[in-house]
Amino acid sequence: MMKMTGKAFAKKLFGAKYERLPRTLLMDVILFWGLYMAGFQVKVAASVRILMVSAFTAGVMWQALSSKDNAVELKHMLMLPQHGREFVFSYVAVLGAYTALTKTGLLLAVLLAVSAWKPIEMIGIAVSMLHAALMAAAAYSLRKYWYAGGIWAAAIVSAILFCGSRTWFGLLLLANSLAAILILWKADGYAFYQGESEKHPSGIPVCLLGHAYAKSSAEDKKSHAIKQRKRGSLWRYFFRYLGCHKNYLANTAVMWCVALVMPYFLREMAGLSVVPVGFAVLSLNTPICILLSCDCGLEQAVRFLPGQKRRFCIPYCLFIFSCNMAADVIFLLSWQMQNGGVTARMVAGAVFFALQSAVLSVFLEWFYPIRGWKIESDLWHHPRKYVVPVVMLLLAGGASAWPVLLYALLVLLAVEIVILLFL
């Protein structure tokens, strides 16, 4: 049973013939070789490497566990006769392998190429990846007790920062991994199902009542959402969508925290030329820029209903602009408090970069939506997420080197807005 369950989830994540895995590994090799041949080297402490790998792996693992698309497959699996422990460990093992091979592998390729490693450190990183995946799964199974999970995560982060360079630290991670395994040993498959709290008035979980009730319930919710959308506006839809995806709000909150601390790290390079770099980095808010890619029903309605292009794209552009502008305002306020000297030109630059990144994000979503993704984590970590920030960085560098280019950029932005209005 464990082998069959693992194989079913593996085919969903890696493809029917596991064709996605060779492509990802080839990309890792190309990335590593390109950076290694460039000869760029950075000295990174062992504790920092462990923290980076652990935090990234745990974050991606949590996203995979909380994926709505993954919940559908999980619900169908739970309807079959299965043994609790075998099901849990096969499910966690496949998601852990998916996280390590397709996501953390890219980060490791970069770290291996730009920093010097000892053979013993490779073993420590492998233990860190295993520990992060197990701990994320254990914490997710106990997410009702979120305060305990938060204390647990804070304790591990503190231990990595203060003891990550010690030779015996790997034993601590192994001991904590054993604690996570014991938690998973007592869990069952329903602990990973997001709809487990949804019950029929009789008290029976909806996922056990079969497809008919689930379908009727979904149709009722869809009908209610349509009625609400008719009485409301797209802005209400955007905010309701964010409210239904707490991880999107968490990502936005993280960007605001980055906006607060970034002026401290840019203090030594203080000046107008470095401020646009901050604006470019703050445009990396992936969840709000993939609305059509992650909601196929919404994309179908927008593309096929008459007059929906302009009605959707313009409010969507303003919504992204508002989110970007909020982060830029926090950045400028933090800059003023720490470094001082915020000028009207900086404020105008914030407006320009927020609007330009919003327009480019809408164009990408409309003309080049992401297809063929397996779970939501694929959307969050798709290479397309770096297109807009990289373009913003290039524009920032060009405007700093040739100020006359700024006027050309303003004209280009005006043309893009006109195209958006008549889309």
N, C-alpha and C positions, 0 to 999 in steps of 0.2 A: 504493500500500500504506500509506504513512504517513497519508494522508487517511482511509482506511477504518479503520485502527487507532484514530486519534484520535477519529473519530466514534463508534466502538463504545464506547470508554471514556467519552466525553462524555455519551452517552445514559444510561449507567449512573449517572453521578454527578449529572447535571442533570435527568434525566427523559427520557422518550421524545420529548417535544416541547420539551425545555428549559424546562419550566414552572417549575422550581425557581428559575431565575435571576431572572426578573422579581420574584418574591416576595421574594427576598433583597435585591435592589437597592432595592425599595420599603421594606423594613424599615430599610435603611441610611439612606435619605432621611428617614424618620420619626424615627429616633433622632437624626440630625444636627440636624434642624429643632427637635425638642423641646429638646435641650440648648442650642442656639444661642439660642432664644427665652428660655430661662431666664436668660441673661446671665451664667452662671457661667464665670469665666476663671481659668486657671492658667498660670503661666509655666513652660514646659518647655524645657530646653536642647536644642539640635539633636542633640547626641550621645545624649542620653537618648531622644529620639524615634526616632532611627535604631536604637538598641539594642532598644527595645521592639518596633518593627516587624520587625526582623531576627530577633530571638529568637522572637517569636510565629509568624512565617511559617515559619521553619525547623522549629520544634517541630511545627506542624500538618502540614507537608509530610512530616516523618519519620513521624508517626502514619499518614498516608495511605499512605505507602510500605510500612509494616509491618502494615497492616490484613490480618487473616486472611481477611475476606470478599473483599477485593481480590485476594488471592493465588489464589483459585479462578478468577476471571476471567482472571488473568494466565496461569495454567497452561493454560487452554483456548486462549488466544491463542498461546502458545508452541508448541502442537502444529501450528499452521498454518505453511505456508511464508512466511517473512518475512526481511527484510534487517535485520541487527543494528542498524546505526546509525539507520535510519529508525524502527524499532520503538522504540528507546530514547528518541529525541528526541520522538516523538509521545506516548509514555507519560508522560514527564516534563513535557511541555508541557501536557497535559490536567490532570494532578494539580496542576501549578503554577497553572493558571487556576482550578481548583476551590478551591485554598487561598486565592488572592488575592481572588477574587470573593465567596466565601461565608463566609470566616472573617476574613481580615485586613481586609476591607472594613468590618466592624463596628468594629474597633479604630480604623481611620482615621476613621470617622464621629465617634467620640468625640473623638479628638485634634483633628480639624479644628474641632469645635464649641467646645471649651474652651480652645484656645490660638491665638495669632496666627501666621499663616504668611506666608512670602514665596513668590512664584511659583517662584523657583529651588529652594526647599526641596521643592516638590512633585516636581520632577524627581529630586532626590536620594532621596526616599522611594520613587519608582518603581524607581530603580536598586537600592535596598536590598532591595525585595521580590524583584526578579529575581535578585539575587545570593544571597539567602537560599534561594530555591527551588532554584537550580542547585547551590549548595554542599551543601545537605541531600541532594539526589539523588546527587551525586558521592561524598559521605561514606558514604551508604548502600550504594552499589555496592562500596565498599571496606571494608565493616563488619568483615571478617575482620581487618583491620589497625586495630582500634579505637583503639589508642594513637596512631597517626598522625592519625586523625580528631579525637581529643581535643586533641592539640597544635595542630592546624589551627584548631579552633573557639576554643581559648583565645587564640591569636594574633589572630584576627579580633576577638574581644570586647575584648581589650586595645587594639587599634588604634582601635576605635570609641570607647572611653572616653577615650583620650588625644588622638585626632586627629579625632574625629567632627565637630567644629565648624569644621574647616579647609575652605576652598573647594575644595581639590584632592582632598579625601577621596573624592569620587565616582569619580575616576580610579583610585584604589586598589581600590575595589570592582569596577570594570569589569575591571581586570587580574586580580583574583582570580576573577571570573566566567569569564574566558577560560581560566584554569587548570582550573576545574570543567568547562568544556565539553570541554577536551582529555581529561580523565579519562573523561567520558561518551562521547567519541568512540571510545575503545578498549574500552568496556564492551559487553556484549551483554544480551539480555533475561533470561538466566538469573541474572545478577548481582542482579536485583531479586526473584527468586522465592525465598521463604523455605524451600521444601522441596527446594532444589537439592542439599542434602547427603544427602537420603534416597535410598538406592540399593537396587536389587535385589541379591541375592547374586552375580549375574552381573556386577555393576559398572555396569549401565545405570541411569540415573536413573529413578525411579518414574514421573515425569510423562511419560516417553516410552513407557511400557509400556501406556498406554491405560486406559480407564475400568474394565475388569474387575478388573485387579490393584489399582488404587487403591481400588475399592469393597471388595474382600475385605480389603485391609489396614486400611481404616477400620473394617470390621466387627470384625476381630480386636482392634483397639485399644479399640473401644467395649465389646466383651465383657470385655476385661481390666479396663477402668475400672469396669464394673458389678460384677465380682467383688470388686475392691478396695473399692468403696463399700459392698458388703454386709458385708464384714469390718470396715470402719472406721466412721467417723462423718462427719457433715456438716462438723465442724471440720477433719477431715483433707482433705475435699474443698475447703474454702475455701483452705487453705494450699497444696494441690496446684494449685489454680486460679491462685493468685498466682504460684506457682513457674513455671507455664507461660506467664505473661504478665509478662515482666521489666519492661515499661514501667509496669505497675501498681505494682510494687515501687518503681520509680524515682520515680513520682509521690508515693508515701507518704514516701519519703526526702526529697523536696523539701519536703513539708509539715512534716517534722521540722526541716529547716533553717530554714523560716519561723518555726517555734515558738521556735527558738534566738535569732533576731535580732529578733523582734517586740518584746520588752521594751525593747530599745535605742531603738526609734522611739517607743514609748509612754512613755518616761521622763519627758518634760515634762508629761504628763497623768497622772502616777502617782496611783494611788488605786484603791479597790475598784470605782468606777463604770466604769472603762475596761477592767478585766480581762475582763468578759463579752464585750466586743467581740473580744478575742483568741480566746476560745472559739468565737465565732460564725464568725470567719474560718477557724479550723482545722477546721471542719466541712465545708469545701469540698474534700473528697477524693472526686472524682467516680467513679473506677473501682470502688471497693468498693461504691458505691451503685447500680450499674446491672447487677447480676448477672443478674437475670431478663430485662432488656431486651436484653442482648447474647448471651444463650444461650437460643435459642428451644426447643431440646430439653429443657433443664432446666425451663423454664417450663411446657412441655406436660406433663412428668412430674409436676411439683408440683401442677398444677391438676387433673389428671384421676385421679391415683392416690388411693385413699381414705386419709384421715387424714394427708395430707401438708402441709396448710396450717399447722397448729400445729407439726408436727415440723420444718418448714423455717423458718417465719417467726421463731420464738423464737430458735433458734441463730443465724440470720442477724442478728437484732437485736443479740444479744450480741456477735457478731463485729464489727459496725460500731461498737458501743459500745467494744469493746476497742481498736480502731484509733484512734477519736477520743480515748479516754482516754490512750492512749500519747502522742499529740501534746500533750494538755493537761498531762500530767505534765512533759514536756520544757519546755513553756512556763512552768509554775510554778517548776521548778528554775532555769531561766534568769532568771526574774523575781527569785527570791530571791538569786541570785548578783550580779545587776546593780543591783537596786533595794532588795531586802530587804522584810520586812514581810508575808510570806505568812501568811495567817491560816486558821483552820479554816473560816471562811465562804467564802474563796476556793476551798478544796478542795471544799467542798460544792457550790459553784457549778460547778466543773469536772465533777463527777459528774452534776449536773442537766443541764447543757447537752450533755454527751456522750451521755447516755441519751435526752434529748428529741430531739436531732437523729437519733439512730439509729432511734427509733420512727417519726418522721416520714418518714425515708428508706424504711423498710420499707413503710409505708402507701402511699407514692407508687409504689413498685415493684409492689406487689400490686394496687392499684386503678387506677393510671395509668401502666402501663409505656410506654416509648417505642416507637412503631411507625413503620414506613415509612422507617427510616434506610438509607442506602446503604452507608457504610463506618463503621468504629468511631470515626473522628474526629467523625462526626455525633453520636454518643452523648456523647463527651467534652465537646462544645461546645454541647449542646442547652440552650436557655433554662431548662429544668426544673432544671438543676444549681444555679441561683441561688435556687430557691424556699426550700429549707431554711436556707441561710445568711441570707437576708433575713428570714425568720421569726425566726431566732435573734437577729439584730440588733434587731428590733422588741421582742422579749421582753427583751433586755438593757437597751434604753433604757427600756422601761416599768417594769421592776423597779427600775432606778436612780431613776426619778422618783417612783414610788409603791411604797415597800417592802411595803405591804400586798398588792400584786399578786402578790408572790412566793408567798404562801400559796395563792392561787387557781391559780397555775401548777403548784404541787405537786399540788393536787387534780386538775387537768386531766391531768397526767402519769400519776397513778394510774389515772384512768379509761381513758387510752389503753393502759396496760399490761394492764388487765383485758380490754379489747376484743381486744388482741393474743393474750392467753391463750386466749380463746374464739373466735378467728377460724375 
